[in-house]
């Protein structure tokens, strides 16, 4: 059985799953690629998996004129629109569009903790996000990103500083995350904080829509 994501892509959990007439995607560990390749899937993109220490991030405040909010203080519709906008620059999630119900359900999930879901604001404009999902046994850094006009100002580091500071204060020493191998900026940011690669995965594609 395939599942359609908010970006319109259909994802399967098994190489035997199907959805007639559409391209199929799958995200698999490095050692599972051959099983899917035997059924016609090809590598569409790759991600590296990292462990990132929380205690190595310096205490950084955002530049003057910028404010950091926890997600429970943010307006939900504006946060959803920011999430959609930032995802367009993320490999593998371009075209993503939340509906209000789906986004609210994500914020209502058991892994949501507003104190580690931080939003950057500039003159009432929502411009950046760092979010950590409180997965067990290790929390996961799900996203960090800043709108294009506001990049290279230290805002991403300030967002991580706020979220990771909360985790470090709770005695949580590290988080997991995944970075597309073409995303040099994110890799340099996190490796500069001591992130170390612990594995990888691939997004696979079986093209069939035009068949």
C-alpha positions as CSV (number, residue, x, y, z in Angstrom):
1,X,0.0,0.0,0.0
2,X,1.4,3.4,-1.0
3,X,0.8,6.6,1.0
4,X,0.5,10.1,-0.6
5,X,2.5,12.8,1.1
6,X,1.6,16.5,1.1
7,X,4.2,17.1,-1.7
8,X,2.2,14.8,-4.0
9,X,4.7,11.9,-3.9
10,X,3.6,8.4,-3.3
11,X,5.8,6.4,-0.9
12,X,5.8,2.6,-0.3
13,X,7.1,0.7,2.7
14,X,7.9,-2.5,0.8
15,X,9.1,-3.1,-2.8
16,X,5.9,-5.1,-3.2
17,X,3.6,-2.3,-2.3
18,X,1.8,-0.6,-5.3
19,X,-0.3,2.3,-6.4
20,X,-1.4,2.0,-10.1
21,X,-0.3,4.7,-12.5
22,X,1.9,6.8,-10.3
23,X,5.6,7.1,-9.7
24,X,6.6,5.3,-6.5
25,X,9.2,6.4,-3.9
26,X,10.7,4.6,-1.0
27,X,13.2,5.7,1.7
28,X,15.5,2.8,2.7
29,X,18.7,2.2,4.6
30,X,21.9,1.8,2.6
31,X,21.8,-1.9,3.0
32,X,18.3,-2.3,1.6
33,X,18.9,-0.6,-1.8
34,X,19.6,-3.8,-3.7
35,X,16.3,-5.4,-2.8
36,X,14.4,-2.5,-4.3
37,X,16.7,-2.2,-7.3
38,X,15.8,-5.7,-8.2
39,X,12.3,-4.5,-8.7
40,X,13.2,-1.5,-10.8
41,X,13.8,1.2,-8.3
42,X,16.7,3.6,-8.8
43,X,18.5,5.9,-6.4
44,X,16.9,9.4,-6.6
45,X,18.9,11.1,-3.8
46,X,20.9,10.1,-0.7
47,X,21.0,11.3,2.9
48,X,23.7,11.0,5.5
49,X,22.6,10.2,9.1
50,X,24.3,12.1,11.9
51,X,24.4,12.3,15.7
52,X,24.7,15.9,16.8
53,X,25.9,16.8,20.3
54,X,23.6,19.3,22.1
55,X,26.2,20.7,24.5
56,X,28.7,22.1,21.9
57,X,26.4,24.8,20.6
58,X,27.4,28.2,21.8
59,X,24.8,30.4,23.5
60,X,23.9,32.7,20.6
61,X,21.1,35.3,20.4
62,X,19.5,36.4,17.2
63,X,20.6,39.7,15.6
64,X,18.9,42.9,16.7
65,X,15.3,43.1,15.4
66,X,14.8,39.4,15.4
67,X,12.8,37.4,18.0
68,X,12.7,33.7,18.8
69,X,9.3,32.1,19.8
70,X,8.4,28.7,21.0
71,X,5.8,27.0,18.7
72,X,3.0,27.3,21.2
73,X,3.4,31.1,21.0
74,X,3.3,31.1,17.2
75,X,0.1,31.6,15.1
76,X,-0.6,28.2,13.6
77,X,-1.6,29.3,10.1
78,X,1.4,31.5,9.7
79,X,3.7,28.7,11.0
80,X,2.2,26.3,8.5
81,X,2.7,28.8,5.7
82,X,6.4,29.2,6.8
83,X,6.9,25.5,6.9
84,X,5.5,25.1,3.4
85,X,7.7,27.9,2.1
86,X,10.9,26.7,3.7
87,X,10.4,23.1,2.5
88,X,10.6,24.3,-1.2
89,X,14.4,24.6,-0.7
90,X,14.8,21.2,1.0
91,X,15.8,18.3,-1.4
92,X,13.0,15.8,-1.5
93,X,10.2,18.0,-0.1
94,X,9.7,20.6,-2.8
95,X,6.1,20.9,-3.7
96,X,5.0,20.2,-0.1
97,X,1.8,21.9,0.9
98,X,0.2,21.2,4.3
99,X,-3.6,21.4,4.7
100,X,-4.7,22.8,8.1
101,X,-5.9,19.5,9.4
102,X,-2.7,17.7,8.6
103,X,-0.5,20.3,10.1
104,X,-2.5,20.5,13.3
105,X,-2.3,16.7,13.6
106,X,1.5,17.0,13.4
107,X,1.6,19.5,16.2
108,X,-0.7,17.3,18.3
109,X,1.6,14.3,18.0
110,X,3.3,12.7,21.0
111,X,6.7,13.8,19.9
112,X,5.9,17.5,19.7
113,X,7.4,19.7,22.4
114,X,7.0,23.4,21.8
115,X,10.1,24.3,23.9
116,X,12.3,22.7,21.3
117,X,10.3,23.9,18.2
118,X,11.6,27.4,17.8
119,X,10.4,30.0,15.3
120,X,12.4,33.1,14.2
121,X,10.4,36.3,13.7
122,X,11.4,39.6,12.1
123,X,9.0,42.6,12.3
124,X,6.1,40.1,12.6
125,X,7.3,38.1,9.6
126,X,7.9,34.4,10.4
127,X,11.3,33.7,8.8
128,X,12.9,30.6,10.3
129,X,12.4,27.3,12.1
130,X,14.4,24.8,14.2
131,X,12.4,21.8,15.4
132,X,13.3,18.8,17.4
133,X,10.9,15.8,17.7
134,X,11.2,14.1,21.0
135,X,11.6,10.6,19.6
136,X,12.7,7.8,21.9
137,X,15.4,6.8,22.7
138,X,17.1,9.8,21.0
139,X,15.3,13.0,19.9
140,X,15.5,13.9,16.2
141,X,16.3,17.3,14.7
142,X,13.7,17.3,12.0
143,X,14.5,20.6,10.4
144,X,16.4,23.9,10.6
145,X,16.0,26.5,8.0
146,X,15.7,30.2,7.3
147,X,14.0,32.2,4.5
148,X,16.4,33.2,1.8
149,X,16.6,37.0,2.4
150,X,17.6,36.3,6.0
151,X,20.4,33.7,5.6
152,X,24.0,34.2,6.6
153,X,23.1,36.3,9.6
154,X,23.6,33.6,12.3
155,X,19.8,33.0,12.7
156,X,20.0,29.3,12.1
157,X,22.7,29.0,14.8
158,X,20.6,31.1,17.2
159,X,17.6,28.8,16.6
160,X,19.7,25.7,17.3
161,X,21.3,27.3,20.3
162,X,17.8,27.9,21.8
163,X,16.5,24.4,21.1
164,X,19.7,22.5,22.0
165,X,20.1,24.5,25.1
166,X,16.8,23.2,26.4
167,X,17.9,19.6,25.6
168,X,21.3,20.0,27.2
169,X,19.6,21.4,30.3
170,X,17.5,18.2,30.5
171,X,20.6,16.0,30.3
172,X,20.0,14.9,26.7
173,X,23.5,14.8,25.1
174,X,22.7,14.4,21.4
175,X,20.1,14.2,18.7
176,X,19.8,12.4,15.4
177,X,19.3,14.0,12.0
178,X,19.5,13.4,8.3
179,X,21.0,15.7,5.7
180,X,20.8,15.4,1.9
181,X,24.2,14.8,0.5
182,X,23.8,17.9,-1.7
183,X,22.9,20.2,1.2
184,X,26.3,21.6,1.9
185,X,25.2,24.5,4.0
186,X,23.4,22.3,6.6
187,X,26.2,19.8,6.6
188,X,28.8,22.5,7.3
189,X,26.6,24.0,10.0
190,X,26.1,20.8,11.9
191,X,29.5,19.4,11.4
192,X,30.9,22.6,12.8
193,X,29.0,21.8,16.0
194,X,30.5,18.3,16.2
195,X,28.0,16.2,14.2
196,X,29.4,12.8,13.2
197,X,28.1,10.6,10.4
198,X,26.7,7.2,11.7
199,X,25.0,5.9,8.5
200,X,23.0,6.8,5.5
201,X,19.8,6.1,3.5
202,X,18.5,6.6,0.0
203,X,15.3,7.8,-1.5
204,X,14.4,5.5,-4.3
205,X,12.2,6.1,-7.3
206,X,10.3,3.8,-9.6
207,X,9.0,5.8,-12.6
208,X,5.7,4.6,-13.9
209,X,3.4,7.7,-14.3
210,X,4.0,8.0,-18.0
211,X,3.7,4.3,-18.7
